[in-house]
Amino acid sequence: MIFIDWGTSSFRAWRADASGAVLDGVETGQGILEVPQDGFPDALRATIGPWLAEGEARALLCGMVGSRQGWVEAPYLPCPAGPAEIAAALMPIPFDAARLLLVPGLSTRDAAGVPDVMRGEETKLVGLLAELGDAPGLACLPGTHSKWARVGGGRVQGFATQMTGEVRATLLDHSILGRLAAPDAPGGDAAFLRGVRRARDSGGLLHHLFGTRALGLMGDLAAAETESYLSGLLIGHEVAAVLAGGAAPEGAVHLAGAEVLCRRYALAFDEFGLAHRLHDPDLALRGLMLIAEGLPA
């Protein structure tokens, strides 16, 4: 069977046998934004065509390929939801070369009734649930849009999205703060933690952001340190907001994502006194496999 994680900026696919052993894999930078609206069938054939030619007839897909900007739009499945509910809500995609099934995203609402959504991360959470069982926990999945999810009873109970990564990129690329930063300069842990600590002061994020500019102008923050300081400031405010919202875990925060990003979050957690446990960054594949277990042969 074929498992595919097709996001906004990347495409990853794995071929596995009936026992779950991975036989082959492919990764490209052709996310959904690089594919014309009517070009998804051809794009898929171009990447997994050899597997289809060798007899693979089923594929399970997740990610932004199921969004309004993707191949087809799959309805969101409301939380709480677990592997069984997700498997029951799989959506077929018309494709002449194989049977394609699309994993639905998840939705929830916060205390004020405002909706929140995810696509793709739900497969990581399914993979995490397999490790945690029915135990309650708090998961942090860092990324462009970081997800903080509450799990328990073998299901995703709810979650909150923080746009930290996208805001960081926007500020560096399109604001006055980016002009102060040295391009591609590694600022180091000290500058990052300085930003995290600043996030714990009073004044609020907007005031703290302008302070980044003032620190640079006064010579208190080097250009090579600006990116790291800004990242620490934003991640620090993210963690503080999550804790202020009452999501403090009883045990360790379960952390899964890209290695460099998880390292920064782990540093921030240490600063806040939060225990954390690092998980396999490829939980998405594990989750897709677990969802597929409920499918008929």
N, C-alpha and C positions, 0 to 999 in steps of 0.2 A: 504494500500500500504506500501511497505518497502523502506526505504531510507538508503543508505549505503555510508559511507565515509571510504575508504580503502586505507590507506597510506603506507609509507615505513615501519613504525614501529608500527602501531596500526590499529585496526579495530573497527569501531563504526557503529551500526545499530539501527534504530528506526522503530517501527511499528505504523502507524497512521491510523485513520479512515477517512471517506470521508470528514469530516468537518475540518481535519487537527489536531485533538486532538491526542497527543501521547499516545498510549496505553501501550507500552512496549519499552525497550531499552536494548542493550547489548554492552559491550566494552571489548576488549581483546588486548593483546600485540602481536597478530599474524598479523604483517604487511606483505606486499608482499614478503619481503626478507626471511620470515620464511616459505614460501609456495613453494614446488617444482613446476617446470614449468607446469606439468600436474596435479597438485593437487588442483587447484582453485575450481573446482566443489565440491569436497569432503569437502574442508575447509569451503565453503559457507553453505553446508548442515549441517555441524557440528554446526554452530552458529545460523542459522535461521531456521533449520529444523522444530521445533515445530510450527513456524508461517506458514510455507508452509503446514504442516499437517492440520492446522486449516483453510485452504482455501485461504491464500494470494497467488495471482497469478502474481503479478507485483513487480518489484524492480528497483529503479533508483540508479545507482552507480556513484561515483566520486572519484577522487584521483589517486594515482600512480598505482592502479589496471589497469588503462588504459594506462600505459606506456610500453616501450619496455621490461621492466623487469617484467611486470605484466601479467594479464590473456590474454588480447588482446591489441594491440596498436591502440589507436584512433587518427586520424589526429588532429592536432591543428587547431583551428578556429582563423583566423586573427582578430585583433582588427582594428577598433572599433566593439564591439559585445555586445549585450544585451540579455535579457532573451529569446526573440523570436528567434534570430539567434542561440542561444545555443540549445533551444528546437528542432529547425529544423535540427540540426546536431547530434542528439543523435544516438548512434551506438548500434545495437543489439548485444548481446553476446549469442551464442548458449548454451542453458541450458535446460535440459529436465523437470525440476520441476517448472519452472516459466518463465515469459517473463522478461528478463533482458535488461535494456537500460543503456548505458554508456555515461556520460557527457564528451564532448570533452574538452581538455585543451585549453588555449588561447595562441596566439603568438603575438609578436610585434617586431619592430626593433627600435634601438636607432638612434640618429642623424647621426651616422657614418655608419648606415646600418647593424650593428651587431644584430643578432636575440636574442630574449629573450622568455622564455616560462614559463608557469605555469600549474599545474594540481592539482585540488582540491580547490585552493584558489578562482577560478572563482565562485564557489557556494557561498562563503562568500560575494563576491562582488555583486552577484545578490541579496542576502539578504540585503546588505547595500543599493543598488539602490532602494529597496522598501521603505526605510526610507527617502532617499534623493530626490526621484522623478527625475526631470530633472535638478536639481541644480548641478553646478560643485563642485568638491571637490577633496581632496587628501586623500587617504586611506593608512594606514600603517598596514600590517599584519605581526607581528614579528614571527620568527620561525627559523628553521635551515637555511632556505633560505628566508629571509624577502622580502616581496613584497611591493613595493610602487606603487600604482595604481592611475591614473588620471581617474575620472569619470565625466560624464556630458551628458546631453540629454538622460538620462536613459540608458546609455551604458558605458562599459569600453572602454575608449579611448586609453589607453596605460599603460605600467607599466615598472618598472625596478626592477631587483632582486639584493639583496645584500647577499653575502654568510657569513654573520656575525656569525651566530650560528655555522656553520660547521667549520669556521676558528678558533673560540674560542675553540671548542672541540679538534681540531687537535693540537693547540698550547699547551693546557693543558695536552694532552695525549702523544704527540710525540715530544715535543720540550724542550729545556733547561728551558723555562719559567715554565713549569709544575713542574719541580723539585724544584722550589722555593716556590710553593704554598702549603699550608697546606691542605691536603685532607678534603673535606666537611666542610671547615671552612667558616662560614658566615662573610664576611669582613665588611658588613654594608654599609650604604648609603654614609658615608663620603668618603670611599675609592673609591666607584663607581663614585661619583661626581668629585673626584680628577682626575680620568681617563678621564671623559668627558671634564673637563676643559683643560687637557693636549692636547686632540685632537684638540682644537681650536688654539694651538700654531703652529708656523711654524716648519718645519723639516720633515714632512711627516710621514706616518704610519710606514714604516719600521724602521726609526730612533726611533720613539716613542716606538715601540715594544722592541727594544734592551734596551731602557731606563728603561723598566720594570725590566729587569735583573739587570741593574746597580743600580737601586734604592734598590733592595733587597740585593745586595752584600754590599752596603755601609750602610746598616741598616736604610735607609730612608723609607722603605716599609716593613711592617711585613709580614711574611708568611701567616698569617690569612687574610691579606688584599689583597693579590696578585690576587686572582680570581676576586674579585669585581673590583679592579683597572683595570685589563685587560678587563673585560666586559665593563666598562665605556669607556675605550680607544677605543675599537672597535665600540661600539654603537655611541660614539661621532663622530668618523670618518665617520660612515655610515650617520648620520644626516647631517654632514658638506658636504659630497659628494652630497647628494640629493639636498641640498640648493644651492650648487655651480652649479648644473646642471640646475638651473632655475625652480625647482619644488616647490618653496615656495607657500603655499596656501594663498588664500585671507581670508579664515576663519580658523576654527579649523581643525587640522589633525584628521581624523577618525581612531581610534585605536581599533583593535579587535584581540584577541588572548588569550593565557594562562595568568592567573592572575599575576603570579610572573614576567613573562617576560614583560607584559604590564606595570607593575608598574615601572620597570627599564626604559622602553622607556619614560614613562610619566615624570620621573625625568630628563632624558636627554632633553626632549622637554622644560621643565621649564628652564633648564640651558641655552638653546638657545633662550628663549623667544617665543617659539611656543605654541600657544593655542592648546588644544587637547580635543577630546570628546571620551569617552570610550563607546564601544558597546558590546552587548551580545557576549560572546565567541563562542556561538553555532549558529552563523550566517549561517554556512554551512547547517544545517538542514532547516532553513528558506528558503535559496536559493534553495535547492533541491525541497522543496514543491512548490515554485513559478514556477520552471521549469516544474514540473509535472502538474500544472494547465493547461498548453497548450496541454496536451496529450488527445487523445480521450478516452472515458470511456471504 
